[in-house]
Amino acid sequence: MLTIKQLIIGFLSLIGIVILGLFLATGWYTVDESEQAALITFGKVDETIAEPGLKFKMPWPIQRVEILSRSTFNLQVGYNEENGEVVEFTDEAKMITGDENILYADLAVQWRITNPEQYLYSTHNPEIVLYNATSASLRGVIGSSNIDEALTDQRPEIEKRVFENLVELLETYQIGISIQDVKLQDVELPTEEVRRAFTEVTDAREERLTKINEANKYKNQKMNEAEGEKDAIMSRAEGTKIERIERARGDVAKFNALYDEYLVNPEVTRQRLVLETLENVLPNTEIYIMDSNNNDTVSYLPIRPIERRPEAAPEGGTN
């Protein structure tokens, strides 16, 4: 028969074998480069491990490990997708804008796990919390926007506002998730008739903008032409001004020179001025030289015919 001592030794050996088996089975784990691990001791996260490699721990049930991905996940709100294409809108996609119009809007959110302890223990299902927070953020932004903003060029602004609201909500919830990006996939009107009417309104608005742009272009063209004509007139006026100033200066210089000559010989200067004035006033008058000493007959010499004959000789040739 086995003695009590042998039984105790056997029992302790069995316990040692069990502990060794547990250690061999659960005392080591591996972390890949795309993973992170939460080391849990008696239900509490003691350490977060991000470095890849083979790791060791206390056997279960003392310690256990939760392996979580460090990859970027994609969350779809408002639509179902197959092969990269939207196949149908869900109930969450139907929304009312700030100007009381109905439209369908869907959203894609990229997120990552950044705090394993919060992700594992702050809530039962953090992805459902993320989904509801995203839907609430999108509805809040669409509900404060006009339908034109949602359907046209304000979509980047809507995405930015949804992103900011969602980040703020997740900071409040503390579920260990961080948002990487938010992207509106489709924003559509509910029926074909409404879509057609909105398209007509959009076309009319674009035509209006085109007409405004054409009018502004014509206005700018005419203003440039007017500016050019104004500059030309001012340039001509400036030239005329300079020309008249220089002419006046020349007249003053001429008068001063004439005055200096007059001071030297007043009589000669006076006769010269009379002759120049007669020449300017009567440019085509015949000039005669007359002999005033003979009172019975008048002898004169016609100057103009004599001047014209030498001018006509080259034309008629020589005799």
Phi, psi and omega in degrees: 000149179283137177278167179299322180297318179295323178296318179296315179298318178297319180295317179294324178296319179297318178298318179297320179295319179297315180297317178297319178296318177298319180295317180294328183276324187233010184268004177215157181204166183236136177245121177280170180295332181265013184235167171220155186233144174249115180273119188247125178245116182049045174085005180236136180287116178270326189205146173249125186247123180246343181283132181287158176136183179274128183237156179238153181208174174288147183291160173297141010264013181290310180229149172218168185232135171251120180266123180238148181281147173258008181286170177267127181260159180239127179247130180255128180236119176097359181204159172248141187235140174224127179055038177079007181235146178286124181258332179196152174271146176263177181297330181293344183282338182280123185221163178246129181279175180294336177261024171064044171245150180261137174210166175255128179224133178231159192219145172242132182240130174257128185217162179222158175272117182246345177224095184301322182297313178294320181298323185277327192236353181283332181208163183291317181221093184296333181291324176293321177298316179298318180298312181295321178294321178295315179299319180293320179295316181295316179297320179297318181288316178297322180293341178255010180245155174278159182295326178297320180295321182287330186263348185241235193271006181262010181298319176301323178293321177296316178301317180298316181292321177297317179301312181297317179296318181294318178299319179296319179295317182291329174295327177286318183286329180053063179255011175078018182242139174240144183268130179265320182198155177228131184220123173289128181271302181218140172230112187227158174277156191289326185233162180295321180297317179293319178299319180295318179296318180293324177298319178297319178297318180296318178298318178297320179295319178295321177296320177300315179296323178297315179298318179297317179296319178296319179296319178295323177296315179296318179300314180296322179297313180294323179294321177294319177297317179296320178296319178296316179295320177299315179297321179296316179298317180295323178295316178296318179298320178296319177297316178298319178300311180297319180299316181291323177297315180294322178296318178297320178297320177296318178297320178296317179296320179296317179297318179296319177295318179296323179294323177297319177294322180297321178296328179286314182215089185298321186291314180297317180296321180296314180296321179297319179295321179296314181296317179296324179293317178298321180296323179285323183282321183238075186288334185255014182283137176291137181252130180235145173254119188245149177263113183268001180276336182263113184274338182279318181237153179250115177259133179218156180240112179287116183279318185298312178301323179295321179291326183284327182299314177296332179288328182277341183299317180295332181285320183276350181089178180257146179271000000 
